[in-house]
Structure formats: structure tokens, C-alpha cells
Amino acid sequence: MSVAFKKEDSADTASETVLPDRPISQHPNLVTAQGLAALERLLAEARHAVDAASGIEDINERRRQQAVPLRDMRYLAERVRTAQVVDAPASAEAVAFGGNVTFRRDDGRVQTYRIVGEDEADPRTGTISYVSPVAQRLLGRVIGDVVEVGGHELEVVSIT
């Protein structure tokens, strides 16, 4: 039988192109203004990727190319819809959402992080989620406070 007459739209192919939704956190969707802008930019990029793939003639290839951006669009649309923008802290007296905190670990290492929303967090770039264990223990603390996280002590040395 010629390949032209084979049915390509099988159940297997269709199931490959419908990805499960990304999990949505049960925590309030707190974000900085920059975090909301990043979510909106990612949503626009996902829409663009879906639109770009819509021109693919082969339906199975189109579905494959659209699967990830469609899943991301659902996730990002929900995160943008539920975003609660938190203004930058008015003072640096205590560790707060959107602020930077520098702490010294009990092994002598000094680290600085900005406490942000879950979707903004990337410890490699100096941001941690407000729901992370470290941020949870540091929020509301002042310079000189010592907290314990995972069996280690952290001393707040600077807040900006």
C-alpha cells in the first residue's frame, strides 16, 4: 500500500501531542512587577510559537510542534490571570518579598538572594521563591537575626 494512503492520525500520534498541564502551585501567586512582565512575555512567546506552527501542513507535525507551547500557554495564562503584584519593599529594615537579603552560613559562605515569586525564582541568578524554606525562615527578620534551615544556621548580615 502506498504511504499516501496510510492513516497518520492514529490514537498513538494524537496522544503524543496532548501534554498534561503543568502543575499550578497552591500558594498565592505573588510576583514582582518584573515577574509579571516576564510571565506576559513568555505567554506572548508561547502564542507566537503556536501561531508559527499553525502553518505546518502535516497535521501530526503541526500538533507535535504546538504541544509544548499550547501547554505553556495554558499555564502562563493562568499565572498571569492570578498574579498578585507586590510592590518593592518600602524599607530595608526587615527581609521582605522583592527585597535582597545577604546572609552568612555557619560554614562561612556569604550569599545574597532576592526573594521573588515562584515563577521568577532561579537560585543560579540570585533569586529564590518566597515559599522556599530559606525565604520562609528569613522573611521578617532583621540584620543580626540567626535562623536555622536544614540543620544549618544563617545570620542576616544585610538587607537592601
Secondary structure, DSSP 4 states (H G I P E B T S, - for coil): --GGGS----HHHHHHT-PPPPPPPSS--EE-HHHHHHHHHHHHHHHHHHHHHTT-SSHHHHHHHHHHHHHHHHHHHHHHHH-EE-PPPS-SSS--TT-EEEEEETTS-EEEEEEE-TTT-BGGGTEEETTSHHHHHHTT--TT-EEEETTEEEEEEEE-
